[in-house]
Amino acid sequence: MRSDISFTVSSAERRRLNAITANPKSPQKHVWRARIVLLSGDGVGTTAIMAETGKSKTCVWRWQERFMHEGVDGLLCDRSRPPGKTPVP
């Protein structure tokens, strides 16, 4: 984990994250985000998390940081972006 990213996963958060990973109807993007946080909470290093999840270093850092600031709810919402081009009238 980066030195400026530091968090602990509470037992309530861990239960929620485990429920996300165990539910076969959970979107896969939520499952791997939850796995990143669970592994981080267990003290697993970034390189091992990358190998376990198949995600890049910046992706792992992004979701660690999002969890640190917004908790589990931050992992479940996607930020919207404005359209790249203005719609044609």
N, C-alpha and C positions, 0 to 999 in steps of 0.2 A: 504494500500500500504506500502511496505517496506520503511524505512526511506531513503535508498540510491537510491530509484526509485522515481523520481519526474518529471512530465511532464504536459503540458497543451495541449489540443486538439484544434487546430485552427479551424475556421469556414470552411475553405477549406478542411481540413482533416476530419472534422465531416461530410461534405457533401459526401465525397468519402466513408467513412465508412458506412454511412446510405444507400448509393447506393448499397454497397456490401450486406448489410443485407436485403435490399428490393428486390434484384434481385433473382428470383426463380432459375435461372441457375447458381448462384454462388456456388462453392463447399462449403459444410457444414463446412469444417475446416476453410475456410476463414470467414464464417459467424460468428462462435463462437469466432474467434480471434478478429474480429471487435467488437463484442458485449462486450468482455472483456475490450477493450480499451475505448469504448464509456461509459461503466459503470464507469470505472476508472476516465475518464475525468469529469464525473458528480459527483465525490466525493464519490462514493459507496465504501464501505470497502471490503477487500479481502474475508472475510467470506460470505458476501452477494453475491459477484460475484460468489463465488464457488457454492452457493446454486442456483443462477439464471442460471448458465451455466452448472452445473454438472461436472465441471472440478476441478482438485486438486489444492492445494495451490501452488505447484511448477510450475504447468502449467500456472496458472494465473500470477505468478511472471515472468516466462520466456517470456510471450508475452507482458507484461508491459515493461520489460527491452528491448526487441527487438524493440518495438515501440519507446521507448525513444531514442535509438541509430540510428535506421534506418527509422523511420517513417512508413507510410502506406505501402510502397513498401516492407519493411521488413516483414510485416505480410503476404504478398502474395507469397513470395518465400520460398521454402523449401530447407534447406541445405542438400547437398548430403553427403553420408558417403561412405568411401571406403568399398569394399566387405570384409566380415568377413574371408573368406577363399579364397585362390588363386584359380582361375578357373582351372579345370582339362583340360590338353592339349588334 
